[in-house]
Each structure stands twice: as structure tokens, then as C-alpha cells.
Amino acid sequence: MRITARRVNRTAAFLFLPISLLTVSGCTSAKTGTPTATAGTSSRPQTAPPAEGVFGDLKACDLLEPVTSEKGFSPAAPETYQSDNGCRANKPRYGTATTYLVENAGISDLKPDGGQTTETSVTGKKAVEISGGGGKGNCLIGISVTDKSRATVSVTLSSGTTEQACTDAKSIAEQIAPKLPQGS
């Protein structure tokens, strides 16, 4: 068997390549192992914990479901009309009840939309009642949590008066208001 110079050069190059890669990869200043912080230092920049909104992890459905389920409503389902934290429950031949937790708008931001706005309070919290804003048989209660956040309860009746819708909305609002944050 005759080995030519070309074959030897290829073989040598093949053998040399992995050794050279090992040599190059071994010439780094990176340290291996698990980084640990020493007293007063950190391996990562300090960042503030994620800011929780005024409602934290409170969900609108957690507030509405217990109130409406005992009154024969369908299971409450998330809804995102006023905010990303809303909930709706329906009851055949009665109507709909909704609750929203709104982080970035207070009760002063509520618009009557053709209804009548009345200042009120719900379990000692500042509130407004907007009767008939969505038409006959509709009422919304806005409960102040902070100047720039609110909870709302709305009742829309399939048939019935606006006064009845407001009575029912206020009843729901009185049950959820104690579970709301105290605000600032």
C-alpha cells in the first residue's frame, strides 16, 4: 500500500483540526461553574420587583361568581369590554350582571351615555350610579378604589325597570365592595 503526500496531508489536517479547536476553545477567560454573589455584590443588575396594580391578583370573576351563582345565574365568564379584568354572568329571563376592575380610570371618568348620574356610596366607599345609560332596565354602579381606579357593577334586565336594575346592581355592589382594596 502506497501512501501519497496528499493523503498524508489530509490525514494530518484532519487530526490537527480537532486539536486546534480544543486549543482555541481552551484559551478563553470565561469561568465555569455556578455564579454566586458575594456579600454586597450581585451577578445581575438590581431591578425593582414587577409593579402590581391596585387590584393585585384580584379577578372580577372571583368577586361576581359567588354573588350571582347563589341567584341562579350561569357560571361567570371573563369579559374585556371596560378592562382586561371583567366578568359577566347571565340568567335566562332576567338579564346580565357584569363586574369590572379598572386600573387606569376612576369613577370621574365614567360617562352617563344618556343616563342620569347620581353620587352615592357603597359600604362607605365613594360611588356613582348611572341609571338608564344603556337604555331602560340598565344601571351601572361605579365604586371608587383610588382616584384613578374603580370597580363597576352593571345590571341589564331582559325586561323590567331601570329602578329595579339599580336596586339589583347596588345589591351586588354592596356584596363585592368589602372585598376591594382599600385604595389610597
C-alpha positions as CSV (number, residue, x, y, z in Angstrom):
1,M,0.0,0.0,0.0
2,R,1.3,3.3,-1.0
3,I,0.5,6.5,0.9
4,T,0.8,9.6,-1.1
5,A,1.7,13.0,0.2
6,R,-1.8,14.3,-0.5
7,R,-3.3,11.5,1.7
8,V,-0.9,12.2,4.5
9,N,-1.5,16.0,4.3
10,R,-5.3,15.4,4.5
11,T,-4.9,13.0,7.4
12,A,-2.6,15.4,9.2
13,A,-5.0,18.2,8.6
14,F,-7.9,16.1,9.9
15,L,-6.0,15.2,13.0
16,F,-4.8,18.8,13.5
17,L,-8.2,20.4,13.2
18,P,-9.8,18.9,16.4
19,I,-6.6,19.6,18.4
20,S,-6.5,23.2,17.2
21,L,-10.2,23.7,18.1
22,L,-9.6,22.3,21.6
23,T,-6.6,24.6,22.0
24,V,-8.5,27.7,20.8
25,S,-11.6,26.9,22.9
26,G,-9.4,26.4,25.9
27,C,-8.0,29.9,25.6
28,T,-10.9,31.8,27.0
29,S,-11.3,34.0,30.0
30,A,-14.7,32.7,30.9
31,K,-15.1,31.0,34.2
32,T,-17.1,27.8,34.6
33,G,-19.4,26.8,37.4
34,T,-22.4,28.4,39.0
35,P,-22.1,32.1,39.7
36,T,-22.6,33.1,43.3
37,A,-23.0,36.6,44.8
38,T,-20.6,37.7,47.5
39,A,-21.7,40.0,50.3
40,G,-22.8,43.3,48.9
41,T,-22.5,42.3,45.2
42,S,-24.7,40.7,42.7
43,S,-24.1,38.9,39.4
44,R,-27.2,40.6,37.9
45,P,-28.3,44.2,37.8
46,Q,-30.8,45.0,40.5
47,T,-34.3,45.6,39.2
48,A,-37.4,46.5,41.0
49,P,-40.0,43.8,41.5
50,P,-42.8,43.9,38.9
51,A,-45.3,46.5,40.0
52,E,-48.7,45.1,40.9
53,G,-51.6,47.3,40.1
54,V,-54.0,48.4,42.8
55,F,-56.0,45.2,42.4
56,G,-53.0,42.8,42.6
57,D,-54.2,39.4,41.6
58,L,-57.8,40.0,42.3
59,K,-60.1,38.9,39.5
60,A,-63.5,40.3,38.7
61,C,-65.0,36.8,38.3
62,D,-63.8,35.9,41.8
63,L,-66.0,38.7,43.0
64,L,-69.0,38.2,40.8
65,E,-69.3,34.4,40.8
66,P,-70.2,33.9,44.4
67,V,-72.9,36.6,44.3
68,T,-74.6,35.5,41.0
69,S,-74.3,31.7,41.4
70,E,-76.5,31.8,44.5
71,K,-79.1,33.7,42.5
72,G,-79.3,31.2,39.6
73,F,-77.0,32.9,37.1
74,S,-74.9,30.9,34.6
75,P,-71.3,30.5,35.6
76,A,-69.5,33.8,35.4
77,A,-67.1,34.2,32.4
78,P,-64.3,36.6,31.8
79,E,-65.1,39.7,29.6
80,T,-62.9,42.5,28.4
81,Y,-65.2,45.4,27.4
82,Q,-64.1,48.1,30.1
83,S,-60.8,46.5,31.0
84,D,-58.9,43.2,30.8
85,N,-60.3,42.3,34.2
86,G,-64.1,41.9,33.7
87,C,-66.7,39.3,34.2
88,R,-70.2,38.6,33.0
89,A,-73.0,36.3,34.3
90,N,-76.3,35.7,32.5
91,K,-79.7,34.5,33.9
92,P,-82.4,33.4,31.5
93,R,-85.5,35.6,31.5
94,Y,-83.7,38.0,33.9
95,G,-80.7,39.6,32.2
96,T,-77.0,40.1,32.7
97,A,-74.7,41.2,35.5
98,T,-71.2,42.3,34.9
99,T,-68.3,43.4,37.1
100,Y,-65.1,45.2,36.0
101,L,-61.9,46.1,37.9
102,V,-60.5,49.1,36.0
103,E,-56.9,50.1,36.9
104,N,-56.5,53.2,34.9
105,A,-59.7,55.2,35.2
106,G,-61.6,56.4,38.3
107,I,-65.3,56.9,38.7
108,S,-65.0,60.5,37.5
109,D,-64.1,59.0,34.1
110,L,-67.5,57.3,33.8
111,K,-69.8,58.8,31.1
112,P,-73.6,58.8,31.6
113,D,-74.2,57.9,27.9
114,G,-77.7,59.3,28.0
115,G,-78.4,58.1,31.6
116,Q,-78.6,60.0,34.8
117,T,-75.6,60.2,37.2
118,T,-76.1,60.3,40.9
119,E,-73.3,60.4,43.5
120,T,-73.8,57.8,46.2
121,S,-71.7,55.4,48.4
122,V,-71.4,51.7,48.7
123,T,-70.4,50.3,52.1
124,G,-68.7,53.6,52.9
125,K,-66.9,53.9,49.6
126,K,-67.4,56.8,47.3
127,A,-69.5,55.7,44.3
128,V,-71.7,56.9,41.4
129,E,-74.9,55.4,40.0
130,I,-75.6,55.8,36.3
131,S,-79.2,54.8,35.7
132,G,-80.6,54.2,32.2
133,G,-77.2,54.8,30.5
134,G,-77.6,51.7,28.3
135,G,-81.4,52.2,28.0
136,K,-84.4,51.2,30.0
137,G,-83.6,48.4,32.5
138,N,-79.9,49.2,32.7
139,C,-77.9,50.5,35.7
140,L,-74.2,50.9,36.4
141,I,-72.6,51.4,39.8
142,G,-69.0,52.7,39.8
143,I,-67.1,52.2,43.1
144,S,-64.0,54.3,43.7
145,V,-60.9,52.4,44.7
146,T,-58.4,55.2,44.1
147,D,-58.8,58.5,42.2
148,K,-57.6,56.7,39.1
149,S,-59.1,53.2,39.6
150,R,-62.6,51.8,40.1
151,A,-64.8,48.7,40.2
152,T,-68.0,48.7,38.3
153,V,-71.2,46.6,38.6
154,S,-73.7,46.7,35.8
155,V,-77.1,45.1,35.5
156,T,-79.1,44.9,32.3
157,L,-82.6,43.4,32.6
158,S,-84.3,41.5,29.9
159,S,-87.5,43.2,31.0
160,G,-88.0,45.4,33.9
161,T,-87.5,48.9,35.1
162,T,-84.3,51.0,35.4
163,E,-85.1,51.3,39.1
164,Q,-85.1,47.6,39.6
165,A,-81.8,47.3,37.7
166,C,-80.3,49.9,40.0
167,T,-81.6,48.1,43.1
168,D,-80.1,44.8,41.9
169,A,-76.8,46.5,40.8
170,K,-76.4,48.1,44.2
171,S,-77.1,44.8,45.9
172,I,-74.3,43.1,44.0
173,A,-72.0,46.2,44.6
174,E,-72.6,46.0,48.3
175,Q,-71.5,42.4,48.4
176,I,-68.3,42.9,46.4
177,A,-67.2,46.3,47.8
178,P,-65.8,44.9,51.1
179,K,-63.5,42.6,49.0
180,L,-62.0,45.5,47.1
181,P,-58.6,47.0,48.1
182,Q,-58.8,50.0,50.4
183,G,-57.1,52.2,47.9
184,S,-55.1,55.3,48.7
